[in-house]
């Protein structure tokens, strides 16, 4: 399946559903490329949920974005559209400010689920900017010393420009061992969960995705603390709900808006090092990693997958094919 053709079909369907052209394009590219990068949990598997959220007006298909700039910071009102579209647009509008000032911090409010953070971070890296981004989520992480469930999977993404387009050095990870959408995909495939990733209602580890109500943080208390700090960026600074006050992605009525926040920091590396020297040192850095053929830089496997599928076509599993077909009907 041709990747760009599928992106266009999905974009046209979102336009048919009433979405602005740019919103539709951001969502289509973000979801398809997440799947192409091997991040199925935040790819085309979300299409039907996103479609329903537009039909039921959880997500605003025609946002009126508002941007307020103050001393190296931007407050960006997403007007309850798709989080991935809002973050993409916020970055595009902030590039010129980052180039002027060297660094800019973006607080995005009145947002929604933003899919894969890597999808919009690539907009920054394609413009030779470093991008650090966070988002929060509804309570799904089991606290390390109790059965409390306070914080979400709360991902962090750090992206550096690579030597070529589609080859950024990029870390994109949840603060839990797996994401909830990955758990849902495992459930749909009628598979068991890996050891040590999820807990049942009694706080006991379970491998049955149907019994899981919470997820294990990465590194125990370290993952819990990371999720806490991310919620301060995405909830406290954006003046959005945080922790237990965040509405559930799947359990809350699809008609209710979610009031999520994202926080993004853009840095222009040319303020520290010129581009030619950056590339020279980055090449040395990557050669150091590749001195052992088994080593990979963060995001390398995903980059290779995307570039392969851009050339040879997108590979979808049976469930993904059905979701795409049902979405395009």
C-alpha positions in Angstrom: 0.0 0.0 0.0 1.5 3.3 -1.1 2.0 5.4 2.1 1.4 8.8 0.6 -1.7 7.7 -1.2 -3.1 6.4 2.1 -2.3 9.6 3.8 -4.2 11.5 1.1 -7.2 9.2 1.3 -7.4 9.6 5.1 -6.9 13.4 4.8 -9.8 13.6 2.3 -12.0 11.5 4.6 -11.4 13.8 7.5 -12.2 16.8 5.2 -15.4 15.0 4.3 -16.1 14.8 8.1 -15.8 18.6 8.2 -12.2 19.0 9.2 -10.1 22.0 8.0 -7.6 20.9 5.3 -4.5 21.5 7.5 -6.1 19.7 10.5 -7.0 16.7 8.3 -3.5 16.6 6.8 -1.7 16.8 10.2 -3.9 14.0 11.6 -3.5 11.8 8.5 0.3 12.2 8.3 0.7 11.8 12.0 -1.2 8.5 12.3 0.1 6.9 9.1 3.7 7.7 9.8 3.4 6.4 13.4 2.3 3.1 12.0 5.1 3.2 9.4 7.6 3.8 12.2 6.3 0.7 14.0 4.4 2.6 16.7 1.1 0.8 16.1 -0.3 2.0 19.4 -0.5 5.6 18.1 -1.0 5.0 14.4 -4.0 4.1 12.2 -5.4 2.0 15.0 -6.8 5.3 16.3 -8.7 6.2 13.2 -12.1 5.0 14.2 -11.8 6.6 17.7 -10.7 9.9 16.1 -13.6 9.6 13.6 -16.1 9.1 16.4 -14.6 12.0 18.4 -15.2 14.3 15.4 -18.7 13.1 14.7 -19.6 13.6 18.4 -17.7 16.9 18.6 -15.3 15.9 21.3 -12.7 17.2 18.9 -13.3 20.4 17.1 -12.8 19.9 13.3 -12.6 23.7 12.6 -10.5 25.3 15.4 -9.8 29.0 15.8 -6.3 28.8 17.1 -5.1 31.7 19.4 -1.4 32.4 20.1 -0.1 34.7 22.8 3.7 35.4 22.9 5.3 36.6 26.1 9.1 36.9 26.7 10.3 33.6 25.1 7.1 31.8 25.8 3.9 31.0 23.8 0.5 30.2 25.1 -1.4 28.3 22.3 -5.1 27.7 22.6 -6.0 24.6 20.5 -9.7 25.2 20.6 -10.3 21.5 21.4 -9.1 20.2 18.1 -6.9 17.1 17.6 -3.9 17.4 19.8 -1.6 16.3 16.9 -2.9 19.1 14.7 -2.6 21.7 17.4 0.9 20.7 18.3 1.9 20.6 14.7 0.5 24.1 14.1 2.0 25.5 17.3 5.4 24.3 16.2 5.0 25.7 12.7 4.0 29.1 14.1 6.8 29.1 16.6 9.8 28.3 14.3 10.4 31.9 13.4 10.4 32.9 17.1 12.8 30.2 18.0 15.1 31.3 15.1 15.0 34.8 16.5 15.5 34.1 20.2 17.3 30.8 20.1 14.7 29.1 22.3 10.9 29.2 22.8 8.6 27.3 25.2 5.1 26.5 24.2 2.2 25.8 26.5 -0.7 24.3 24.6 -4.1 24.3 26.3 -7.7 23.1 25.5 -6.2 20.3 23.5 -6.9 16.6 23.1 -5.0 13.3 22.5 -1.9 14.1 20.4 -1.0 10.7 19.2 2.7 10.1 18.8 4.9 12.9 20.0 7.5 12.0 17.4 5.0 12.8 14.6 5.0 16.5 15.3 8.5 16.7 16.7 9.8 15.9 13.2 8.4 19.3 12.0 11.0 20.9 14.3 13.8 18.6 13.4 13.1 19.1 9.7 13.7 22.8 10.4 17.0 22.1 12.2 15.5 22.6 15.7 15.7 20.5 18.8 12.3 19.6 20.2 11.5 18.5 23.7 7.8 17.7 24.2 5.5 16.4 26.9 1.8 15.4 27.2 -0.2 14.1 30.0 -3.0 11.5 30.1 -5.8 10.2 32.3 -4.9 8.2 35.4 -3.5 4.8 34.4 -0.2 4.4 36.2 -0.1 2.4 39.5 1.8 4.3 42.1 4.9 2.4 43.2 4.1 2.1 46.9 0.3 1.9 46.9 -2.7 0.9 44.8 -3.3 4.6 44.0 -3.7 5.4 40.3 -2.9 9.1 40.0 -0.9 9.9 36.9 -1.2 8.8 33.3 1.3 7.3 30.9 2.6 10.9 30.4 5.1 10.6 27.5 8.3 12.5 26.9 9.9 13.1 23.5 13.4 14.5 22.9 14.3 15.0 19.2 17.6 16.2 17.6 18.0 17.0 13.9 19.7 14.1 12.1 22.2 14.1 9.2 19.3 13.6 6.8 15.5 14.2 6.7 13.5 11.4 8.3 16.6 10.4 10.4 16.3 12.5 13.6 17.8 11.2 16.8 14.5 10.8 18.7 13.4 9.4 22.0 9.6 9.0 22.3 8.5 7.1 25.3 5.8 6.8 27.9 6.6 7.0 31.6 4.9 3.6 31.9 6.5 0.4 30.5 3.8 0.1 27.8 1.1 2.5 26.7 -2.6 1.9 27.3 -3.2 1.8 23.5 -0.5 -0.9 23.2 -2.4 -2.9 25.9 -5.6 -2.4 23.9 -3.9 -3.7 20.7 -2.6 -6.7 22.6 -6.1 -7.4 23.8 -7.6 -7.1 20.3 -5.0 -9.6 19.1 -6.1 -12.0 21.9 -2.6 -12.1 23.2 -1.2 -12.1 26.8 0.7 -9.1 28.2 4.4 -9.3 28.9 5.5 -9.9 32.5 5.4 -7.0 34.9 3.6 -4.3 32.9 0.0 -4.2 34.2 -2.0 -4.7 37.4 -5.6 -5.8 38.1 -8.1 -4.2 40.5 -6.4 -5.8 43.5 -3.0 -4.3 42.6 -1.7 -7.7 41.5 0.4 -8.1 38.4 -1.7 -9.6 35.5 -0.9 -10.8 32.0 -4.6 -10.7 31.1 -5.3 -7.4 29.3 -9.0 -7.6 30.1 -8.3 -7.6 33.8 -5.7 -4.8 33.7 -6.7 -1.4 35.2 -3.3 0.2 35.7 0.2 0.1 34.2 3.7 -0.2 35.8 5.9 2.9 35.7 9.3 2.6 34.1 12.0 2.2 36.8 9.5 2.1 39.6 9.4 5.4 41.5 11.5 7.0 38.8 8.8 6.6 36.2 6.2 7.8 38.7 8.3 10.9 39.5 8.8 11.6 35.8 5.0 11.4 35.2 4.4 13.8 38.1 6.8 16.4 36.7 5.3 16.1 33.2 1.9 16.7 34.6 3.2 19.9 36.2 4.2 21.1 32.7 1.1 19.9 30.9 -1.5 20.5 33.6 -0.3 23.2 36.0 1.3 25.5 33.5 -1.4 25.2 30.9 -4.2 25.6 33.5 -5.7 22.3 32.4 -6.9 19.5 34.7 -4.2 17.2 36.1 -3.8 13.8 37.7 -7.1 12.2 38.7 -9.1 15.2 37.3 -8.2 14.4 33.6 -11.1 12.8 31.8 -10.7 9.3 30.4 -9.9 8.8 26.7 -12.2 5.8 26.4 -14.5 5.7 29.5 -15.7 9.3 29.4 -18.6 10.1 27.0 -17.2 10.7 23.5 -19.3 13.9 23.5 -17.2 15.5 26.2 -14.1 17.5 25.5 -10.9 16.5 27.4 -9.1 19.8 28.2 -5.6 18.3 27.8 -2.3 20.2 27.8 0.9 19.7 25.9 4.2 21.5 26.6 6.9 21.9 24.0 10.4 23.5 24.1 12.2 24.4 20.8 15.9 25.1 20.8 18.0 26.3 17.8 21.3 24.5 18.0 23.0 27.0 15.8 23.2 29.3 18.8 25.7 26.8 20.2 27.3 25.2 17.2 27.2 26.0 13.4 25.5 23.5 11.2 28.6 22.1 9.5 30.3 21.4 12.8 27.1 20.0 14.2 26.9 17.5 11.4 30.6 16.7 11.7 30.3 16.0 15.4 27.0 14.2 15.1 28.5 11.9 12.5 31.3 11.1 15.0 28.7 10.6 17.7 26.7 8.1 15.5 29.9 6.3 14.4 30.8 5.8 18.1 27.4 4.2 18.7 27.7 2.0 15.5 31.2 0.9 16.4 29.2 -2.1 17.7 26.9 -3.3 15.0 24.3 -4.3 17.6 24.0 -0.7 18.9 21.3 1.7 17.6 20.7 5.4 18.3 17.3 6.3 19.8 14.7 6.2 17.0 17.0 4.4 14.5 14.8 1.3 14.2 11.7 3.6 13.7 13.5 5.8 11.1 14.6 2.7 9.1 11.1 1.4 9.2 9.6 4.7 7.9 12.1 5.1 5.2 11.6 1.5 4.1 7.9 1.9 3.9 8.2 5.2 2.1 10.0 3.3 -0.6 8.3 0.0 -0.7 4.8 0.7 0.7 3.1 0.5 4.0 2.5 -2.9 5.6 -0.6 -3.2 7.7 -1.7 -6.1 9.8 -5.3 -7.6 9.5 -6.7 -5.4 12.3 -5.2 -2.3 10.8 -6.5 -3.0 7.3 -10.0 -3.5 8.7 -9.8 -0.3 10.7 -8.6 1.7 7.7 -11.3 0.2 5.5 -14.0 0.9 8.0 -12.8 4.4 8.4 -12.8 5.2 4.7 -16.3 3.9 4.2 
